[in-house]
Amino acid sequence: MASRLPSAGFSITVRVSVTADPYAIGRLTTAVGEAGAIVTALDVVDSDHVRVVADITADTADAGHADQVVAALRELEGVEVRKVSDRTFLLHLGGKIEVTPKVSLRNRDELSRAYTPGVARVCLAIAENPADARRLTIKRNTVAVVTDGSAVLGLGNIGPYAAMPVMEGKAALFKRFAGVDAWPVVLDTQDTEEIIKIVKAIAPAYGGINLEDIAAPRCFEIEERLRGMLDIPVFHDDQHGTAICVLAALTNALRVVGKQISDVTVVVSGAGAAGTAIMKLLLRQGVGDVIAYDRNGALHRGMPGLNTSHQWLVENTNRANYSGDLPGAIKGADVFIGVSAPNLLVGADIAQMAEKAIVFALANPDPEVDPREARQYAAVVATGRSDQPNQINNVLAFPGVFRGLLDAGASQFTEEMALAAAQAIADVVGAEKVNASVIVPSVFDPKVAPAVAAAVAAVAKAAGAPRLDSSAS
C-alpha cells in the first residue's frame, strides 16, 4: 500500500467484466478497499445473464498505487480488466481552456461593426488616445500568465512545454473565481534579459502580468524591472499570492491561540521566491522576529556567499543571529512556516516549540512535517494539501487581486494592496467563526474573490488609480 493518502489527483476508472452473481460488485469494492484506495463511484455499463460490465472509480495515492489497485482486481477470480483510465489525463485531453467570442456574428450588419469596416473607427480612436485600449479592447479584463518553466511547483525546472498544463489551470482558475480572462504565455527561454524584453513587447494586449513559476533569484529582478517599465500591474504569484494567503491564515491562527503578531517569533524554512515574500510581508505587518532557514542553514550575519535577496534578509531578520539547524531554530518559536522540502521535521521537533504553536507545512505534495504528527503538539496546523484541514492555496488570493486591479485600472501592485487582500481573506472567515480547523475560507467560498477585489480596488483608488467607465463613447 502507498504511504501517501489517496486523492482525486490520482483518480482512476477501471472497466471490468465480472461474473454475474450476487456478490460480484461486493468483491470488486472490497478488493479496491483492501488495496488502500477509496471507491468514489461504481457504474454498471452493461450486463446479461452471464456477466456484468462495470466502471469502478477510485482515488489512489500515486501512479504506483494505481497499478497495485488494478493488479488486485486482475487477481480476482472471474474478473477481466478491460480498460484503465487515468481521470487526470482524461481531463487534460485537448487542454483546459478555449477562446469564446463575446459578440455574436450572425449577419453582415454585426460583422461590419465587429470587424471591417466598422472596426477601423475604433482603431483610430485608440490611436488618438491609447488609454482607450483599456476601455475598448480585451485589455481591460485580460491577464498574461507568463512562465519560463524553470520552477514549477513541486517539479522544478521542467521547461515551457511541460509547464503548460499548470498555466492552463491557472487561467481556468482566473475565469472560474473572478471572471478574469487569462492566457498562458510560456517562453522557450530562461534568459532574464530576453524574458523582460518579450513581456514588455506583449504588454499592450493585457491589463496585468502574472509571473508564474520562474526560479529565484531571477524572478526578483524580472518582476522589479518590468514594474519599472510597464504601466500595468506585474504580480509574481509565487511570491505575493503565497505571502497574502500565509498572512491571512496567520492572522486567524493568531486569533485562535490568542497571540499578537508583534509578540511572536516565526521560523520560515525556504528563502526562495515564496519564503522571501512571506517574510517581507510579515515584517511589514510588524512581526516580532523572523528566522530564515534555507538549504545552507539559518541566514545569519557573517554567513558567506549570500545573494542580494538573502543579504537583505540577513540585515532585517534573526535579531539573535541564530546559525544552527532547523530543529534548533524552531525550539521556542511560536510559528513555523515551511515553503521548502518534505520531511524536514518530526513531531518531536514540533514539541519543542512554544506553547500554542502554529505550524504551516506547505511543501507539496509532501509537507515539511507529517501534519498528523504536528497536530499532536501544535495548536493550529495548515498545509497546502486539499485533503487536509486548513489548505493554504493561492487561489484564495490571485483571482480577487487581479479582479480588483483591473476594476480600478491600476498601474501597479503594491505592498499595501497585499496587506489589504490578506485582511480581506481572513475576515471572510471572521473572528467569531474561526477555530483551529478553520483559519482560511474554502477556495469555493463565493465571498472570497469579491472581498479581495474590493479591498485591492479600494487601495488602488485611494492611491489615485482611475476608475474605468464602462459606458460606450
C-alpha positions as CSV (number, residue, x, y, z in Angstrom):
1,M,0.0,0.0,0.0
2,A,1.2,3.6,-0.7
3,S,2.5,5.7,2.1
4,R,0.6,8.8,1.0
5,L,-3.1,9.2,1.3
6,P,-5.3,8.7,-1.7
7,S,-6.5,11.8,-3.5
8,A,-8.5,12.8,-6.6
9,G,-5.3,13.8,-8.3
10,F,-4.6,10.1,-8.9
11,S,-8.2,9.0,-9.6
12,I,-8.6,6.1,-11.9
13,T,-11.6,4.4,-13.6
14,V,-11.2,0.7,-14.3
15,R,-13.7,-1.1,-16.6
16,V,-14.1,-4.7,-15.6
17,S,-16.2,-7.6,-16.7
18,V,-17.2,-9.9,-13.8
19,T,-19.3,-13.0,-13.5
20,A,-23.0,-12.1,-12.7
21,D,-23.5,-13.4,-9.2
22,P,-25.0,-11.7,-6.2
23,Y,-21.6,-11.0,-4.7
24,A,-19.8,-9.7,-7.8
25,I,-19.9,-6.0,-7.1
26,G,-19.0,-6.5,-3.5
27,R,-15.9,-8.4,-4.4
28,L,-14.8,-5.5,-6.6
29,T,-15.2,-2.8,-4.0
30,T,-13.7,-5.0,-1.3
31,A,-10.6,-5.7,-3.4
32,V,-10.1,-2.0,-4.1
33,G,-10.5,-1.0,-0.5
34,E,-8.1,-3.7,0.7
35,A,-5.6,-2.3,-1.7
36,G,-5.8,1.0,0.1
37,A,-7.8,3.0,-2.4
38,I,-11.1,4.8,-1.9
39,V,-14.0,3.9,-4.1
40,T,-15.8,7.0,-5.3
41,A,-18.2,5.6,-7.9
42,L,-19.3,2.3,-9.4
43,D,-21.4,2.3,-12.5
44,V,-22.9,-0.7,-14.3
45,V,-22.3,-0.2,-18.0
46,D,-23.8,-3.4,-19.4
47,S,-25.0,-6.8,-18.3
48,D,-26.5,-10.1,-19.4
49,H,-27.4,-13.3,-17.6
50,V,-23.7,-14.4,-17.6
51,R,-21.5,-11.3,-16.9
52,V,-21.7,-7.7,-15.7
53,V,-19.5,-4.9,-17.1
54,A,-18.9,-2.1,-14.6
55,D,-16.7,1.0,-14.3
56,I,-15.2,1.3,-10.8
57,T,-13.7,4.7,-10.0
58,A,-11.3,5.1,-7.1
59,D,-8.9,7.6,-5.6
60,T,-5.3,6.3,-5.3
61,A,-2.2,7.8,-3.8
62,D,0.2,7.8,-6.8
63,A,0.8,6.0,-10.1
64,G,2.4,3.0,-8.4
65,H,-0.5,2.7,-6.1
66,A,-2.9,2.8,-9.0
67,D,-1.1,-0.1,-10.6
68,Q,-1.4,-2.1,-7.4
69,V,-5.2,-1.5,-7.3
70,V,-5.5,-2.7,-10.9
71,A,-3.4,-5.8,-10.1
72,A,-5.6,-6.6,-7.1
73,L,-8.7,-6.5,-9.4
74,R,-7.0,-8.7,-12.0
75,E,-6.2,-11.4,-9.3
76,L,-9.9,-11.8,-8.6
77,E,-11.5,-15.0,-9.9
78,G,-13.9,-14.3,-12.7
79,V,-12.8,-10.7,-13.3
80,E,-11.4,-9.4,-16.6
81,V,-9.9,-5.9,-16.6
82,R,-10.8,-4.3,-19.9
83,K,-9.6,-0.8,-19.6
84,V,-7.8,1.5,-17.2
85,S,-8.3,5.3,-17.5
86,D,-6.3,8.0,-15.6
87,R,-9.0,10.6,-14.9
88,T,-6.5,13.4,-14.6
89,F,-5.0,12.7,-18.0
90,L,-8.5,12.5,-19.5
91,L,-9.3,15.9,-18.1
92,H,-6.3,17.4,-19.9
93,L,-7.0,16.0,-23.3
94,G,-7.0,18.9,-25.8
95,G,-6.2,21.4,-23.0
96,K,-8.4,23.0,-20.3
97,I,-9.2,26.4,-21.8
98,E,-10.6,28.0,-25.0
99,V,-11.4,31.3,-26.6
100,T,-15.1,32.2,-26.9
101,P,-16.4,35.3,-28.6
102,K,-18.3,37.8,-26.5
103,V,-20.3,39.1,-29.5
104,S,-22.5,37.2,-31.9
105,L,-21.6,37.3,-35.6
106,R,-25.0,36.3,-37.1
107,N,-25.2,38.6,-40.1
108,R,-23.5,41.2,-42.3
109,D,-24.5,44.0,-40.0
110,E,-22.9,42.6,-37.0
111,L,-19.8,41.6,-38.9
112,S,-19.5,45.1,-40.3
113,R,-19.4,46.5,-36.7
114,A,-17.2,43.8,-35.1
115,Y,-14.7,43.7,-38.0
116,T,-14.3,45.6,-41.2
117,P,-15.2,48.4,-41.9
118,G,-16.6,49.5,-38.5
119,V,-13.6,48.3,-36.5
120,A,-11.4,50.9,-38.2
121,R,-13.2,53.7,-36.3
122,V,-12.3,52.1,-33.0
123,C,-8.7,51.5,-34.1
124,L,-8.4,55.2,-35.0
125,A,-9.9,56.3,-31.7
126,I,-7.4,54.2,-29.8
127,A,-4.5,55.6,-31.9
128,E,-5.6,59.1,-31.0
129,N,-6.0,58.2,-27.3
130,P,-4.1,54.9,-26.4
131,A,-5.6,54.9,-22.9
132,D,-8.9,53.9,-24.6
133,A,-7.5,50.5,-25.2
134,R,-8.4,49.6,-21.6
135,R,-12.0,50.5,-22.3
136,L,-12.5,49.3,-25.9
137,T,-10.4,46.1,-26.0
138,I,-9.8,42.9,-24.1
139,K,-7.1,44.7,-22.2
140,R,-9.5,45.8,-19.5
141,N,-10.1,42.2,-18.4
142,T,-7.1,40.1,-19.7
143,V,-4.0,38.9,-17.9
144,A,-1.0,37.2,-19.3
145,V,0.2,34.2,-17.2
146,V,3.9,34.2,-18.0
147,T,6.4,31.4,-17.2
148,D,9.7,30.0,-18.4
149,G,9.0,26.7,-16.7
150,S,12.1,27.0,-14.5
151,A,10.5,26.5,-11.1
152,V,7.2,24.7,-11.5
153,L,5.8,23.9,-8.0
154,G,7.0,20.6,-6.8
155,L,8.5,19.7,-10.2
156,G,11.4,22.1,-10.7
157,N,12.9,23.1,-14.0
158,I,10.7,21.2,-16.5
159,G,10.6,23.8,-19.3
160,P,7.9,25.6,-21.1
161,Y,6.1,22.6,-22.8
162,A,5.7,20.7,-19.5
163,A,4.7,23.9,-17.7
164,M,1.7,24.4,-20.0
165,P,-0.8,22.3,-18.0
166,V,-0.1,24.4,-14.9
167,M,-0.5,27.7,-16.8
168,E,-3.8,26.5,-18.4
169,G,-5.1,25.5,-14.9
170,K,-4.1,29.0,-13.6
171,A,-6.0,30.6,-16.5
172,A,-9.1,28.4,-15.8
173,L,-9.0,29.5,-12.1
174,F,-8.8,33.2,-13.0
175,K,-12.0,32.8,-15.0
176,R,-13.8,30.5,-12.6
177,F,-13.3,32.6,-9.5
178,A,-13.1,36.2,-10.7
179,G,-14.3,36.3,-14.3
180,V,-10.8,37.4,-15.5
181,D,-9.7,36.3,-18.9
182,A,-6.2,34.9,-18.6
183,W,-3.9,33.2,-21.2
184,P,-0.8,31.2,-20.8
185,V,2.4,32.8,-22.2
186,V,5.1,30.1,-22.0
187,L,8.5,31.2,-23.0
188,D,11.2,29.0,-24.5
189,T,14.0,30.9,-22.8
190,Q,15.3,31.3,-19.3
191,D,17.4,34.3,-20.1
192,T,16.5,37.2,-17.8
193,E,17.0,39.9,-20.5
194,E,15.1,38.0,-23.1
195,I,12.1,37.4,-20.8
196,I,11.9,41.1,-19.8
197,K,12.1,42.1,-23.5
198,I,9.4,39.7,-24.5
199,V,7.0,40.6,-21.7
200,K,7.5,44.3,-22.4
201,A,6.7,43.7,-26.1
202,I,3.4,41.8,-25.5
203,A,2.2,44.0,-22.6
204,P,-0.1,46.3,-24.8
205,A,-2.6,43.4,-25.1
206,Y,-3.0,42.9,-21.4
207,G,-4.3,44.6,-18.3
208,G,-1.9,42.8,-16.0
209,I,1.0,40.4,-16.0
210,N,1.0,37.3,-13.7
211,L,4.5,35.9,-13.5
212,E,4.5,32.2,-12.6
213,D,7.0,29.5,-11.7
214,I,10.1,31.5,-12.6
215,A,13.1,30.5,-10.5
216,A,14.7,32.7,-7.8
217,P,16.7,34.9,-7.7
218,R,16.0,35.7,-11.4
219,C,12.3,36.2,-10.6
220,F,13.0,39.1,-8.3
221,E,14.9,41.1,-11.0
222,I,12.4,40.3,-13.7
223,E,9.5,41.5,-11.6
224,E,11.3,44.6,-10.4
225,R,12.4,45.7,-13.8
226,L,9.1,45.0,-15.5
227,R,7.3,47.0,-12.8
228,G,9.5,50.0,-13.7
229,M,8.9,49.6,-17.5
230,L,5.1,48.9,-17.7
231,D,2.0,50.9,-16.9
232,I,0.1,47.7,-15.9
233,P,0.4,45.7,-12.7
234,V,3.1,43.0,-12.6
235,F,2.4,40.3,-9.9
236,H,4.6,37.3,-9.2
237,D,2.1,34.9,-7.7
238,D,4.7,32.5,-6.3
239,Q,5.8,35.5,-4.2
240,H,2.9,37.7,-3.4
241,G,0.0,35.3,-3.8
242,T,1.6,32.9,-1.3
243,A,2.5,35.7,1.1
244,I,-1.0,37.1,1.1
245,C,-2.5,33.7,1.8
246,V,0.0,32.9,4.6
247,L,-0.6,36.3,6.3
248,A,-4.4,35.7,6.1
249,A,-4.0,32.3,7.6
250,L,-1.6,33.5,10.3
251,T,-4.0,36.4,11.2
252,N,-6.7,33.9,12.0
253,A,-4.4,31.3,13.6
254,L,-3.2,34.0,16.0
255,R,-6.8,34.8,16.8
256,V,-7.2,31.1,17.7
257,V,-4.2,31.0,20.1
258,G,-4.7,34.5,21.5
259,K,-1.3,35.9,20.4
260,Q,-0.3,39.2,18.8
261,I,1.8,39.2,15.6
262,S,4.1,41.8,17.2
263,D,4.9,39.2,20.0
264,V,5.7,36.1,18.0
265,T,8.8,34.6,16.6
266,V,8.4,33.0,13.2
267,V,10.8,30.5,11.5
268,V,10.5,30.3,7.7
269,S,12.0,27.2,6.0
270,G,12.7,28.2,2.4
271,A,14.2,31.6,1.4
272,G,13.3,31.4,-2.3
273,A,10.6,33.4,-4.0
274,A,7.7,32.4,-1.7
275,G,9.6,32.4,1.5
276,T,11.2,35.8,0.9
277,A,7.9,37.4,0.0
278,I,6.3,35.9,3.1
279,M,9.0,37.2,5.4
280,K,8.9,40.7,3.8
281,L,5.1,40.9,4.2
282,L,5.3,39.7,7.8
283,L,7.9,42.3,8.6
284,R,5.7,44.9,7.0
285,Q,2.9,43.7,9.3
286,G,5.1,44.2,12.4
287,V,6.0,40.6,13.3
288,G,8.2,40.2,16.4
289,D,11.1,38.4,14.7
290,V,11.8,36.1,11.8
291,I,14.5,33.4,11.3
292,A,15.0,32.5,7.7
293,Y,16.3,29.0,7.0
294,D,17.5,27.8,3.6
295,R,19.3,24.8,2.3
296,N,22.7,26.2,3.5
297,G,21.3,26.8,7.1
298,A,19.8,29.7,9.0
299,L,20.6,33.0,7.3
300,H,22.8,35.0,9.8
301,R,25.2,37.9,9.8
302,G,28.6,36.8,8.7
303,M,27.3,34.0,6.5
304,P,29.4,33.7,3.3
305,G,28.1,33.6,-0.3
306,L,24.8,35.4,0.2
307,N,22.9,36.6,-2.8
308,T,21.3,40.1,-2.8
309,S,18.0,38.7,-1.6
310,H,19.5,36.7,1.2
311,Q,21.7,39.6,2.2
312,W,18.6,41.8,2.7
313,L,17.0,39.1,4.9
314,V,20.2,38.8,7.0
315,E,20.0,42.6,7.6
316,N,16.3,42.6,8.6
317,T,15.7,39.3,10.4
318,N,17.2,37.0,13.0
319,R,18.0,39.5,15.7
320,A,19.8,36.9,17.9
321,N,21.9,35.9,14.8
322,Y,21.0,32.2,15.2
323,S,23.2,30.0,13.0
324,G,22.2,26.4,13.9
325,D,20.0,23.8,12.3
326,L,16.2,23.8,11.6
327,P,15.1,21.8,14.7
328,G,17.2,24.2,16.8
329,A,15.7,27.3,15.1
330,I,12.1,26.3,15.9
331,K,12.8,25.5,19.5
332,G,10.8,28.0,21.5
333,A,9.4,29.6,18.3
334,D,5.7,30.5,18.1
335,V,5.2,29.8,14.3
336,F,6.8,27.5,11.7
337,I,6.2,28.3,8.1
338,G,7.5,25.8,5.5
339,V,7.8,26.5,1.8
340,S,10.7,24.3,1.1
341,A,11.1,20.5,1.1
342,P,9.3,17.4,2.5
343,N,10.1,15.6,5.8
344,L,12.5,18.1,7.4
345,L,10.9,17.8,10.8
346,V,9.2,15.2,13.1
347,G,6.7,15.5,15.8
348,A,9.4,15.7,18.5
349,D,10.7,18.9,16.9
350,I,7.3,20.5,17.0
351,A,7.0,19.6,20.7
352,Q,10.0,21.9,21.3
353,M,8.1,24.9,20.0
354,A,6.4,27.5,22.2
355,E,3.1,26.8,23.9
356,K,0.1,27.0,21.4
357,A,2.4,26.7,18.4
358,I,1.3,27.3,14.9
359,V,2.6,25.1,12.0
360,F,2.2,25.9,8.3
361,A,3.9,23.0,6.5
362,L,3.2,24.0,2.9
363,A,5.6,21.9,0.7
364,N,3.6,19.9,-1.8
365,P,2.7,17.2,-2.2
366,D,4.6,16.1,0.9
367,P,4.9,18.7,3.7
368,E,7.9,19.5,5.9
369,V,6.4,17.6,8.7
370,D,3.6,15.0,8.8
371,P,0.5,17.0,9.7
372,R,-0.8,14.2,11.8
373,E,2.4,14.3,14.0
374,A,2.3,18.1,14.1
375,R,-1.2,18.1,15.4
376,Q,-0.1,16.2,18.5
377,Y,1.9,19.2,19.7
378,A,0.8,22.3,17.8
379,A,-2.5,24.2,18.4
380,V,-3.0,25.0,14.7
381,V,-1.7,23.1,11.7
382,A,-2.1,24.0,8.0
383,T,-0.8,22.5,4.8
384,G,-1.0,23.1,1.0
385,R,-3.0,19.9,0.5
386,S,-6.7,19.8,-0.4
387,D,-7.2,16.6,1.6
388,Q,-6.2,18.2,4.9
389,P,-7.9,20.9,7.0
390,N,-6.7,24.5,6.6
391,Q,-5.5,24.3,3.0
392,I,-3.4,27.4,2.2
393,N,-4.0,27.8,-1.5
394,N,-3.0,30.8,-3.7
395,V,-6.4,30.6,-5.4
396,L,-7.7,32.5,-2.4
397,A,-5.7,35.5,-3.5
398,F,-4.7,35.9,-7.1
399,P,-8.2,35.9,-8.8
400,G,-9.5,38.6,-6.5
401,V,-6.3,40.6,-6.6
402,F,-6.4,40.9,-10.3
403,R,-10.1,41.5,-10.4
404,G,-9.5,44.5,-8.1
405,L,-6.5,45.7,-10.1
406,L,-8.4,45.5,-13.4
407,D,-11.6,47.1,-12.0
408,A,-9.6,50.0,-10.6
409,G,-7.5,50.4,-13.8
410,A,-4.4,50.2,-11.5
411,S,-1.0,50.6,-13.0
412,Q,0.9,48.7,-10.3
413,F,0.5,46.2,-7.4
414,T,1.7,47.4,-4.0
415,E,2.5,46.1,-0.6
416,E,-0.5,48.0,0.8
417,M,-2.7,46.0,-1.5
418,A,-1.2,42.8,-0.3
419,L,-1.9,43.6,3.3
420,A,-5.5,44.6,2.4
421,A,-6.0,41.4,0.5
422,A,-4.7,39.3,3.4
423,Q,-7.0,41.0,5.8
424,A,-10.0,40.5,3.5
425,I,-9.4,36.8,3.2
426,A,-9.0,36.5,7.0
427,D,-12.2,38.4,7.5
428,V,-14.3,36.2,5.2
429,V,-14.0,33.6,7.9
430,G,-14.5,36.2,10.7
431,A,-13.3,36.3,14.2
432,E,-16.5,34.8,15.5
433,K,-16.2,31.6,13.4
434,V,-12.5,30.9,13.3
435,N,-11.2,27.8,15.0
436,A,-8.2,25.5,14.9
437,S,-9.6,23.7,11.9
438,V,-10.9,26.7,10.0
439,I,-8.4,29.5,9.7
440,V,-9.0,30.2,6.0
441,P,-12.2,30.1,3.9
442,S,-12.8,27.4,1.3
443,V,-11.4,28.2,-2.1
444,F,-15.0,27.7,-3.3
445,D,-16.5,30.3,-0.9
446,P,-18.1,32.8,-3.3
447,K,-17.4,35.7,-0.9
448,V,-13.6,35.4,-1.2
449,A,-12.8,36.9,-4.6
450,P,-15.2,39.8,-4.4
451,A,-13.9,40.7,-0.9
452,V,-10.3,40.6,-2.1
453,A,-11.2,42.6,-5.2
454,A,-12.9,45.3,-3.2
455,A,-10.0,45.6,-0.8
456,V,-7.4,45.8,-3.5
457,A,-9.5,48.3,-5.6
458,A,-10.1,50.5,-2.6
459,V,-6.3,50.8,-2.0
460,A,-5.7,51.4,-5.7
461,K,-8.3,54.2,-5.9
462,A,-7.0,55.8,-2.7
463,A,-3.6,55.9,-4.4
464,G,-5.2,57.7,-7.4
465,A,-5.9,54.9,-9.9
466,P,-8.6,55.9,-12.4
467,R,-12.0,54.3,-12.3
468,L,-12.9,52.8,-15.7
469,D,-16.1,54.0,-17.2
470,S,-18.0,51.0,-18.7
471,S,-20.2,53.2,-20.9
472,A,-19.6,53.5,-24.7
473,S,-18.2,56.7,-26.1
